[in-house]
Amino acid sequence: MSEAKKRLRVTPPKIKFQAYNLMERAVSEGVAYGVRHAHKHTEKPGHEIIIERVTSAVMSSLGEIMDFDA
């Protein structure tokens, strides 16, 4: 390989994600959305509705940053 071709070779940067921070953000956003959604149509939703909405929103938020099919 010629010297010119060696200089043109570019190695991609190594990217390291902070998994804890990504997951914490996703869970936090999911909880906030779930609570808002639970209170959307009623002022005092039942405990089960709140849990259902928060769980659904958290899993949806995590699904945006993680692949559960692997």
PyMOL commands that place a pseudoatom at each C-alpha (Angstrom):
pseudoatom trace, name=CA, resn=MET, resi=1, chain=A, elem=C, hetatm=0, pos=[0.000, 0.000, 0.000]
pseudoatom trace, name=CA, resn=SER, resi=2, chain=A, elem=C, hetatm=0, pos=[1.385, 3.378, -0.939]
pseudoatom trace, name=CA, resn=GLU, resi=3, chain=A, elem=C, hetatm=0, pos=[2.147, 6.034, 1.647]
pseudoatom trace, name=CA, resn=ALA, resi=4, chain=A, elem=C, hetatm=0, pos=[-0.627, 8.292, 0.279]
pseudoatom trace, name=CA, resn=LYS, resi=5, chain=A, elem=C, hetatm=0, pos=[-3.264, 5.569, 0.740]
pseudoatom trace, name=CA, resn=LYS, resi=6, chain=A, elem=C, hetatm=0, pos=[-2.081, 4.899, 4.289]
pseudoatom trace, name=CA, resn=ARG, resi=7, chain=A, elem=C, hetatm=0, pos=[-2.605, 8.554, 5.180]
pseudoatom trace, name=CA, resn=LEU, resi=8, chain=A, elem=C, hetatm=0, pos=[-6.143, 8.521, 3.754]
pseudoatom trace, name=CA, resn=ARG, resi=9, chain=A, elem=C, hetatm=0, pos=[-7.256, 5.631, 5.931]
pseudoatom trace, name=CA, resn=VAL, resi=10, chain=A, elem=C, hetatm=0, pos=[-9.490, 6.946, 8.679]
pseudoatom trace, name=CA, resn=THR, resi=11, chain=A, elem=C, hetatm=0, pos=[-10.453, 4.934, 11.704]
pseudoatom trace, name=CA, resn=PRO, resi=12, chain=A, elem=C, hetatm=0, pos=[-13.876, 5.681, 13.129]
pseudoatom trace, name=CA, resn=PRO, resi=13, chain=A, elem=C, hetatm=0, pos=[-13.944, 7.097, 16.644]
pseudoatom trace, name=CA, resn=LYS, resi=14, chain=A, elem=C, hetatm=0, pos=[-14.894, 4.785, 19.470]
pseudoatom trace, name=CA, resn=ILE, resi=15, chain=A, elem=C, hetatm=0, pos=[-18.145, 5.843, 21.063]
pseudoatom trace, name=CA, resn=LYS, resi=16, chain=A, elem=C, hetatm=0, pos=[-19.016, 4.782, 24.570]
pseudoatom trace, name=CA, resn=PHE, resi=17, chain=A, elem=C, hetatm=0, pos=[-22.535, 5.355, 25.852]
pseudoatom trace, name=CA, resn=GLN, resi=18, chain=A, elem=C, hetatm=0, pos=[-23.359, 5.983, 29.474]
pseudoatom trace, name=CA, resn=ALA, resi=19, chain=A, elem=C, hetatm=0, pos=[-26.051, 3.340, 29.841]
pseudoatom trace, name=CA, resn=TYR, resi=20, chain=A, elem=C, hetatm=0, pos=[-27.070, 4.324, 33.368]
pseudoatom trace, name=CA, resn=ASN, resi=21, chain=A, elem=C, hetatm=0, pos=[-27.643, 7.948, 32.371]
pseudoatom trace, name=CA, resn=LEU, resi=22, chain=A, elem=C, hetatm=0, pos=[-29.605, 6.967, 29.262]
pseudoatom trace, name=CA, resn=MET, resi=23, chain=A, elem=C, hetatm=0, pos=[-31.812, 4.589, 31.219]
pseudoatom trace, name=CA, resn=GLU, resi=24, chain=A, elem=C, hetatm=0, pos=[-32.313, 7.070, 34.055]
pseudoatom trace, name=CA, resn=ARG, resi=25, chain=A, elem=C, hetatm=0, pos=[-33.446, 9.720, 31.593]
pseudoatom trace, name=CA, resn=ALA, resi=26, chain=A, elem=C, hetatm=0, pos=[-35.795, 7.312, 29.820]
pseudoatom trace, name=CA, resn=VAL, resi=27, chain=A, elem=C, hetatm=0, pos=[-37.348, 6.152, 33.099]
pseudoatom trace, name=CA, resn=SER, resi=28, chain=A, elem=C, hetatm=0, pos=[-37.711, 9.707, 34.385]
pseudoatom trace, name=CA, resn=GLU, resi=29, chain=A, elem=C, hetatm=0, pos=[-39.359, 10.881, 31.166]
pseudoatom trace, name=CA, resn=GLY, resi=30, chain=A, elem=C, hetatm=0, pos=[-41.593, 7.816, 31.141]
pseudoatom trace, name=CA, resn=VAL, resi=31, chain=A, elem=C, hetatm=0, pos=[-42.740, 8.369, 34.724]
pseudoatom trace, name=CA, resn=ALA, resi=32, chain=A, elem=C, hetatm=0, pos=[-43.508, 12.033, 34.069]
pseudoatom trace, name=CA, resn=TYR, resi=33, chain=A, elem=C, hetatm=0, pos=[-45.454, 11.199, 30.914]
pseudoatom trace, name=CA, resn=GLY, resi=34, chain=A, elem=C, hetatm=0, pos=[-47.313, 8.336, 32.586]
pseudoatom trace, name=CA, resn=VAL, resi=35, chain=A, elem=C, hetatm=0, pos=[-48.425, 10.479, 35.512]
pseudoatom trace, name=CA, resn=ARG, resi=36, chain=A, elem=C, hetatm=0, pos=[-49.610, 13.239, 33.169]
pseudoatom trace, name=CA, resn=HIS, resi=37, chain=A, elem=C, hetatm=0, pos=[-51.438, 10.702, 31.014]
pseudoatom trace, name=CA, resn=ALA, resi=38, chain=A, elem=C, hetatm=0, pos=[-53.120, 9.087, 34.035]
pseudoatom trace, name=CA, resn=HIS, resi=39, chain=A, elem=C, hetatm=0, pos=[-54.486, 12.486, 35.073]
pseudoatom trace, name=CA, resn=LYS, resi=40, chain=A, elem=C, hetatm=0, pos=[-55.507, 13.485, 31.557]
pseudoatom trace, name=CA, resn=HIS, resi=41, chain=A, elem=C, hetatm=0, pos=[-59.219, 12.666, 31.774]
pseudoatom trace, name=CA, resn=THR, resi=42, chain=A, elem=C, hetatm=0, pos=[-59.774, 12.511, 35.510]
pseudoatom trace, name=CA, resn=GLU, resi=43, chain=A, elem=C, hetatm=0, pos=[-58.582, 14.590, 38.412]
pseudoatom trace, name=CA, resn=LYS, resi=44, chain=A, elem=C, hetatm=0, pos=[-58.165, 11.637, 40.782]
pseudoatom trace, name=CA, resn=PRO, resi=45, chain=A, elem=C, hetatm=0, pos=[-57.296, 8.448, 38.889]
pseudoatom trace, name=CA, resn=GLY, resi=46, chain=A, elem=C, hetatm=0, pos=[-57.158, 5.178, 40.784]
pseudoatom trace, name=CA, resn=HIS, resi=47, chain=A, elem=C, hetatm=0, pos=[-53.897, 3.680, 41.968]
pseudoatom trace, name=CA, resn=GLU, resi=48, chain=A, elem=C, hetatm=0, pos=[-54.077, 0.896, 39.368]
pseudoatom trace, name=CA, resn=ILE, resi=49, chain=A, elem=C, hetatm=0, pos=[-54.567, 3.348, 36.493]
pseudoatom trace, name=CA, resn=ILE, resi=50, chain=A, elem=C, hetatm=0, pos=[-51.559, 5.397, 37.575]
pseudoatom trace, name=CA, resn=ILE, resi=51, chain=A, elem=C, hetatm=0, pos=[-49.375, 2.288, 37.824]
pseudoatom trace, name=CA, resn=GLU, resi=52, chain=A, elem=C, hetatm=0, pos=[-50.578, 1.035, 34.441]
pseudoatom trace, name=CA, resn=ARG, resi=53, chain=A, elem=C, hetatm=0, pos=[-49.954, 4.360, 32.686]
pseudoatom trace, name=CA, resn=VAL, resi=54, chain=A, elem=C, hetatm=0, pos=[-46.544, 4.891, 34.288]
pseudoatom trace, name=CA, resn=THR, resi=55, chain=A, elem=C, hetatm=0, pos=[-45.404, 1.337, 33.551]
pseudoatom trace, name=CA, resn=SER, resi=56, chain=A, elem=C, hetatm=0, pos=[-46.537, 1.598, 29.951]
pseudoatom trace, name=CA, resn=ALA, resi=57, chain=A, elem=C, hetatm=0, pos=[-44.854, 4.971, 29.457]
pseudoatom trace, name=CA, resn=VAL, resi=58, chain=A, elem=C, hetatm=0, pos=[-41.588, 3.836, 31.065]
pseudoatom trace, name=CA, resn=MET, resi=59, chain=A, elem=C, hetatm=0, pos=[-41.418, 0.698, 28.926]
pseudoatom trace, name=CA, resn=SER, resi=60, chain=A, elem=C, hetatm=0, pos=[-42.188, 2.743, 25.821]
pseudoatom trace, name=CA, resn=SER, resi=61, chain=A, elem=C, hetatm=0, pos=[-39.470, 5.224, 26.702]
pseudoatom trace, name=CA, resn=LEU, resi=62, chain=A, elem=C, hetatm=0, pos=[-36.964, 2.429, 27.326]
pseudoatom trace, name=CA, resn=GLY, resi=63, chain=A, elem=C, hetatm=0, pos=[-38.002, 0.840, 24.034]
pseudoatom trace, name=CA, resn=GLU, resi=64, chain=A, elem=C, hetatm=0, pos=[-36.794, 3.962, 22.257]
pseudoatom trace, name=CA, resn=ILE, resi=65, chain=A, elem=C, hetatm=0, pos=[-33.218, 3.459, 23.477]
pseudoatom trace, name=CA, resn=MET, resi=66, chain=A, elem=C, hetatm=0, pos=[-33.038, -0.336, 23.848]
pseudoatom trace, name=CA, resn=ASP, resi=67, chain=A, elem=C, hetatm=0, pos=[-33.705, -3.299, 21.594]
pseudoatom trace, name=CA, resn=PHE, resi=68, chain=A, elem=C, hetatm=0, pos=[-35.660, -5.946, 23.490]
pseudoatom trace, name=CA, resn=ASP, resi=69, chain=A, elem=C, hetatm=0, pos=[-35.642, -8.400, 20.562]
pseudoatom trace, name=CA, resn=ALA, resi=70, chain=A, elem=C, hetatm=0, pos=[-31.961, -9.274, 20.865]
for i in range(1, 70): cmd.bond("trace and resi %d" % i, "trace and resi %d" % (i + 1))
show_as sticks, trace
zoom trace
